[in-house]
Amino acid sequence: MKKFIELIEDTMKEAFVKAGYEEKFAKVTLSNRPDLCEYQCNGAMALAKAHKKAPIAIANEIIEIVKDEKMFDKIEAVMPGFININIDSEFLAEYINDIYKDEKLGCSVNEPKTIVIDYGGANVAKPLHVGHLRSAVIGESIKRMLKFLGNNVIGDVHLGDWGLQMGLIITELKERQPDLVYFDESYEGEYPSEAPFTISELEEIYPCASGKSKQDESFKEKAHEATLKLQQGYPPYRALWKHILNVSIKDLKMNYDNLNVSFDLWKGESDADPYIPDMIKDLKNQGLLYESQGAMVVDVVEETDTKEIPPCIVQKSNGAALYATSDLATLVQREQDFNPDMVVYLTDKRQEMHFTQVFRVAKKANIVKDNTELKFISFGTMNGKDGKPFKTRDGGVMRLEHLIKDISDAVYEKIMENRSVSEEEARETSKVVGLAALKYGDLSNQASKDYVFDIDRFSSFEGNTGPYILYTIVRIKSILNKYLEENKLTDLSVLPASNASEKELMLVLSKFNDVIENAVNELAPHKVCAYIYEISNAFNKFYHETKILSCEDEDKKRSYINLISLAKNALEICIDLLGFAAPDRM
């Protein structure tokens, strides 16, 4: 379905060509002076010098050609040469009715692409903390946005499950429980199906072992040996490793569920390990891999570089793999499993150089096809009010489940101030609204920028916040429910706007496909947030200025109901793309 602004622009292009000018100058934009007009075209200004005419004269030529077009309520040339456009209310209503009938509200589903999104990136044996929030929340939203436009999207958590942390845990466990069968070299039976530790014990074992390794060189050496034995396939350690994975993943799934984040794949670095030997061999055979200071590296410098890009280290001097090795091998695996058109990675911005190197090796070595798009989305830091990375009151890293609880509690207190619902309902509602506050607070910022996590502002029911968006949806639901108690909707059409705020709401809703398709193309959830804030403001202005349910003209009342129903549909689609939902009452 054509975007509303494209329909206007098509008409203007025809006029420019008819007047003897190039159609590229007929670009139409939203007005930057909504007090003067709704859309504008500034092409006459750019044409003036080349055609040696006053811009106002060119603008008037165009006006003369389009003045009788039914889409325009008013179109005029304004000094020194702007073309100001107001849209005909009947033409606008026709477009609103077209998108109201469409399941995706006018969004076009193009040829679907296969896209793998690598987000989450949690380490096993460690609890999720605030540092994991942005990857999970932004990645989940981008996955949903891409799926909405018909793409085949595979989300992969890509766990950290194969490095030294595994050896540290195994070594510490051996010191604590040396009698376990995993440490009896003469044991030949089946290994237990139950893990010899709980998630709480596991989460205590790792930091203890990590601390020891920094002070005790002997312990550290044992951990390295255990890691090597694990990676070489030593059965007892493989059995322990599976226990670590199973216990960790169960806990991670529960915590990600609380964030309304899910993954299609629960693969980790270990899944890439079998692909490494052949990949190294292939890099050597292509003459790309060479020795530098004992390590094996690939040059990734390009002529257009404006800063130094070091060689990508693919193998350490002792033969050990690195993150780059694992990420390249994972691309080999993904290419074989999915043949993706695009692979998207989400990590903090400190990883930018790493992914520049990995992407260049992948292209240079034909690990992925030339036309496969490899995209890195970096995100900034979530900071406290002091401008430093967000911490607990005692200066520690806050667990994600505690952050979720804190913001839900803040919302609960605000709900209970009104005391319009029971404590039980308030608790359940606060979980839904709290998640919206948390996610919207994050996603409304451009991903690459740092932002301040302000629990009081994020949980407010006023301003540009998640609770304000949900409150708007709940208000619309309440109006619709009251209307439907006494009426049946058989006619789903919207009449031309009869007042300014009604037309403003229609104009905002007419942009749905334009905004969403643009946000998906740019992988930019913050644009969806900005749009639903705009819809909410337009609806609330219309609501305060219009007697909806008490309107005596039944046709007009029905039209109002259909219009706000469309607003609700648009808002609910958008919050689903952002990864949260609205309650029925607040």
N, C-alpha and C positions, 0 to 999 in steps of 0.2 A: 504494500500500500504506500502511495506517495506521501511524503511528509507534507504537512500543511505549508511550511515555508517554501517548499519546492514548487507547490502549485502557484504561489504568488510569483516566485522567481521565473517560472516558465512563461507566465504572461508578460513579465517585464522583458525577458530575453527576446520574445517575439517582437515586442515594441522597439527595442534597441536595434534589432536587425532591420526591421521595417524602416526605421529612421536612417539607416545606413551606417550604423555603428556595430562594433563587435559585441557579441552576446556576453563575453566575459565581464563586461562592465555593468551588467544588469544584476549584480549580486545584491540580494535582499538580506537585511539583518533585523533582529529585534531592535526596536527603538531604544536609544540610550536616554531619551527624554519622553518617558511614557505619559507625561503631562501634556505633550504636544501631539503625539501620534503613537500607533501600535507597532508599525514596521517602518523601515526607511531604506532608501536606495541612494547611494552617494556616487554612482557611476559617472554622473555628469561632471563632477569636479575633476575626475581623473582624465576625462576626454577633452577638456577645454583647451589645454595647451596644444595638443596634437592637431586639433581641428580649427584652432584659432577662432574660437567662439567663446562668448561668455557662458559660464556653466549654467546660469539661470535660463539662457536661451535654449540650451540643449535639454534641460529638464522640462521646459515648457513644450518642446517638440514631443517628448515621450508622453507627457500628460495628455496632450491632444489625441494621441493614438489610443490610450487606454481608458480615457475618461468615462466611457460607457460600459466598461466591463462590470459584470454583475457582482464580482467578488469584492469590489471596492465600495465602501460607503462614502469615503472621501479620499481623494488623492490630489495633492497639490505641490507645486514647486515653491520652495522657500529660499530666499536669499541666503548665501550667494549661489546656491544651486542644488540644495538638498531636495529629495522627493520624499514627502511624508505620506504615509499610507495608513488609513483606518479601514478595517475589514467590515463588510456587510454582515449584519447579524444573521440573516437568513442563510447565507453561504457558510458561515461559521457553524450554524446549527446542523446543516447537512453533513458537514465533516464530523461533527461530534456524534451524530447518529451512526455514521459509518464505523467509527472506532468503537462505539458502545456495543455494536453487534459482533465485533471481532474478539475472539478469545484472548489474543495478545495485544489488544487495543491498538492495532495498526502496525505493530512491529513486523518486519519482514524476516522470514526464516530463509537464510541463504543456503547454498550448498554446504552441508555439514562438514566440519573438520574434526579430525581426531586429535584431541588435546590432552596431554598429561600435565597435571599440576602437582608440583612437588612442594608441599607445605606441611607445617606441623613441626617436623624435625626434632621431636622429643628424644631424649636419651633414656634407654631402659634403666631401671633401678633408681631413677631419680623422679621426684614428684614434679608435676607441672608447676611453674612459677610465673610471675608476671612477665618475664622475658619471653615466654611462649605465646603470650596473648595475641600480639599483632599478626604473627605468621598465621595462626589458626583462624583468626577472625577475618583478616583480609583475604586469605586463601579460600576460605569457605564461600565468601561473597563472590569472588571472581569465578569460582567453579559454578555457582548457581546462575550468575549472569550469563556465562557462556552456554550453559545448558538451556537457558530460557530461549536463546535464539537458535536452538536445534542442533548444537554441536554435541559430538560424542566426547564427553569429558571424563577423564579418569583421575581421581584424586589419590595421591600416594603420600602417606605420612612420613615415609623415609626415615625410619628409626636409626638412632645411633646405637648399634648393638654389637660392634665387632672390634672395638679398640681396646686400649689398655684398661679401661674401666672394668671389663669382664675379668681380666687377669687379677686386678686388684680385689674384686669381690671374691673370686675363687680362693686367692691366697689368704685373705682375712678369714674366710669361712673355714679354711683348713686349720688355721691357728685356733679358732674358737671351738670347732667340732672335729678334731682329728680322727675320731672314730667312725665318721660317716663312710659308707661303703665306697664313695667316689674317690676316697684317698687311700683305699686298700688295694695295692697293686696286684694282690693275689686273687681279688674278687673276680668271679667269672659269671655271676648270675645276672638276672634282669635288674635294671635300676628302678628304684621306687617311682611310682606314678605321682606321688604327692611331693611337693617341694619341701625341703627341710627348713623353710623360712616363710614368714608372712611378708606382705608388702611393707608393713611398718618396720619390721626387722631389716628388710633389704634396704630400705631408705636410710636406715641408721648405719648399716654396714659400709656402704660406699663412701660417705664422707669420712668415716673413721679410717678406712683403708687409704683413702687419698691423702689424709693428713699424715699417716704413718710413712707413706712413700716419700714424702718431702723431708722427713727427718731420719729415716732409716734406709740407708743405701742397700742393705742386704734384702730388706723387705721389697724394695722397689725392683731389685734384680729378679727375685722370685716371681713377682707379678708379671714382669716381661716374659719370663720363661713360661708361666702359665698361659699367657696370651698366645704365645707362639704354639704351644701344645694344642690349645683350643683350635687355633686356625689351621693347624695341620691335621685336625680330625681326631684327636685323642678321645676315645669313647666316653670315659667318665666325665671329662670336662664338657664334652658336647651335651651330655645328659643334664649336667648342672646348668649349662647355658640355656637349654630349653626351658628349665624351671624358671630361670630368671626372666626369660621372655614371656612365658605364660602368665606369671604373677604380675609382671609389669604391665603387659598389654591389657589385662583385665581391668587394672586400676586406671590406666590411661583412657580406655574406652569410656569408663564411668565419668571421668572428669571432662573428656571432650563432649560427651553427651550433655553434661550440664551446661556446656557452652553452645549446644545445638550445632556441633561440628561433627562431621562424619567423613570417613575415608573409604574409598573403594578398595584400596590396597593397603595392607599393613606390612609392607616390605621394609627391609632395613639394609644397612651397608653389607651385612652378611650375604644377602641374596646376590650381590654383585660379585662377590669374591670368586666364584667359579669361572667368571668371564675374564678375570684379570690376566692369567697366563697367555691365553691366545691373543688378547689385545696387545700385550707387551710384545709378543712375537710379531704381530702384524705391524706395529710401529717400527720395529727394527727392520723388518723386511722392506718397508717403504723408505728406509733411510732417514727417518725423522728423529729417531731416538739416538742420542749420543751421550757420552760420559762427560760430566763436568763436576770437578772436585769430588769424585767418587759416586755422585748421584747420577741417575739417568734422566735426561731432560729433553724437552722439545722446544725449539725456538718458535715464538708466536709473534714476533715483531712484524708490523706492517708499515708500508711506506707512509701512510697517512697519519701515523701516530704522532701526537703532539707531546706525549709524555713517555717516560721509559716504561716498557712492559717487559718484566723479567721473563726468562724461559720458564716453562711449566715443568716443575719437578714431578716426574711420574713414578719414580722408584728411589728409595733411599739407598745409601751406600751398602747397607746390610741386607738389601733386597726387600725391605718392608714397604708396604703400600702406604699412601697418604690419602688425604681427602680427595685430591685431584684424581688419583688412581681409581678410587671408589666411584666418584661421580662420572668419570669417563666410562668405566665398566657398566655402570647403571644405564648410561645412554645406549651402550651396546645391547643390553638386555631389553630396554624399552623399544628400541628399533626392531628387534626380533619379535617381541610380543605384540606390539601395537602399531608399528609403522606410523608414528604420529606425524601430523602436519606441523604441530607446535609443541614445545615443552616449555612450561613456565615454572620458574623457581622463585620462591619467596624467602628471603632471609634479610637480616639487618644489613645496613649499607656498608658495614666494614668488610663484607664478603665480595664487594664489587670486583676487585682485582682478580680474586680467585675464579669467579665465573667468566670474566673476560678471557682468562687463560684457558679454562676448560672448554669454552665455546669455540675458541680458535683452534685448539687441538682437534676437537670433534669434527670441525669442517675440513681442516687440513688433511686429516687422516681418513676422511670419508666414513667416519663412524656414523654420521647422519647424512642425509641427502642434502644437496645444495639448497633446495627450496624449503628445507625444514627450518622453521623459525625457532630459534632458541632465545628465550626472553627472561631477563632477570629483573624482578621487581624488588627494589630495596625499600626498606622502611626505616623510619627514624625511631627514636627512643621515646618510651612513655616515661615522663618525668613527674616528680612531685612538685608541690608549689614552690619549693626552693630552687627549681630549675635543674635539679640533679636527678639521675635515674631513680625511679620510684622504689622506696624501701619501706620496711616495717618501722614502727616507732623505735625499736631497739637497733635499727640500722641493718637488719638482715634482709634477705630477698624474700618477698612475700609469696606464699603458695597461692596458686590461682584460685583454689577452692575458697580460701579465706577472703580473697578480693571479691569474689562473686557474692559471698555471704555478707560482707560489709556493705556493698552497694544495695543488696536486697533489703538489708536491715534499714538502711537510710530511706528507701522507698516506703517500707512498711510504716515507719514513723510518720511520714507525710500522709499516707493513706489514713492512718488512725487519727490524725488531727481532725479530719472531717467526720469520722465515726459513722459513716453511712453504711458500712458493711460489717459483718461479724469478724472477729479476730482470725478465725480459721480461713475465711475467704480472703481477708486482707493478706494473710501469709502466702497463700497460693498466688494471689494477684501480684504480690511484691516480687515473687520469683520471675514472673513473666516480664513485668515492667523493669525490674532490676537488670535483667539480661539486655533488654532494649536500651536502657541507659548506658550500660557498659559498652555494648557493640556500637551504638550510634555515636557515643562519645569518642570512640576510636576511629570509626570509619568516616566520620564527617570531616576528618583532617586528611589532607593529601598524604598518601602513604609515605612518601619520602621525607616528610617533615617530622621533627620532634613535636610532641605536644605535652601539655600539662594535664595530668589526671586530677580533676577536681571533683570529688565525690558529691559535694554540695551542689555544684552547678549541673553536673551530669544527671542528678536525680531530681532536679527541679521540674515542675509541671508547666513551667513557663519558659519562653525563649526557644532557642534552637537546640532542643534536647529530644532524646528518645521518648521520655514520658509525655512530652507535649504532642508528639506525633501520634502516640497511642491514644491519648485523650481525645484527639480530633477524630480518630477512627471510631472510638467508643461513642462519641457524641453523634456521629452519623448513624451508627447502628441503632442507637436509641430512637432517633427520629424515624428511621425506616421501620422499626418494630412497631412503633405507635401507629404509623400510617397503615401498616399491613394488618393490624388487629381489626380494622374496620373496612379495609379496601382490598381489592384484588388488582394487581397490575397486569392488564391485558395489552395495553399500548405502551411499548417501551421507547417511544420517541421523545426527543427534547425539542421544545419550541424555541424560536429565536429569542435572544435575551431581551428582557424588558427593562433592565436597569444596568448601571455601570458595573456593579460588583458581580452580577450574574455573568456579564460578558467577560469580565476579567477572569473568572473561574473557568469559563469555557476556553478562553485563549490559553490559559495555563495547561488545561487538560489536552488541548490540541497538540501540544508539544511532546506528548508522551513518547511516541515512537522515535522522534528526533533525539530526545535526551537519552533514552535507554540504549538505542543503537550506538550513539556516540560514546556513552559510558562503557559499553561492552568493547567497542573497538579500541578504546584507550585503556581498558582494564582499570577503570577508575571508579570505585564504589563511592568516593566522596561526591561525585556528580549526581549520583542517585539520592544521596542524603540532601544535597542542596535543593534538588527538585521536589522531594516530598515536603520539605520545609516550605517551599513556595506554594505547593498545593494546599497545605494546611493553613497557611496565612490567607490564601485566596478564599478557601471555604469558610473560615471563621469570620472573615469580613462579610461575605455573602450571608452567612447565618445571622449575624448581628443586625444586618440592614434589611433583612427580608422576613416577612411572616410566611413561613413555609407551611406548617400544619394548619394555621388559622386562615390561610388564603381562601377567599370565598369563591374564586374562579377555579372550578374543579379541574379544568384542562391545564391551567397554569400550575396548580398544585401538583398534579401528576407529573408535569414536566420538571418541576423543581425536584421531585422525588427521584426521577430518572437521572437528573444531572448529579445529585449528591450520591446516588448509587454508583455512578461512573467514577466519581471522586474516590469513593470507598474502594472500588475495584482497583483503581490505579495505586492507591496507597497500600493496599494489601499485597498486590503483586510486588511493589517496591520493597516493603519490609521483609517479604519472603526472600527477595534477592539479597538483602542485607543479612539474613539469617536469624530473624526473630519474628514473633507473632504478636497479635493484639488480643487482650482478654475481651470478654463480652461486657464486663462492667469494671469501673474504676472508682 
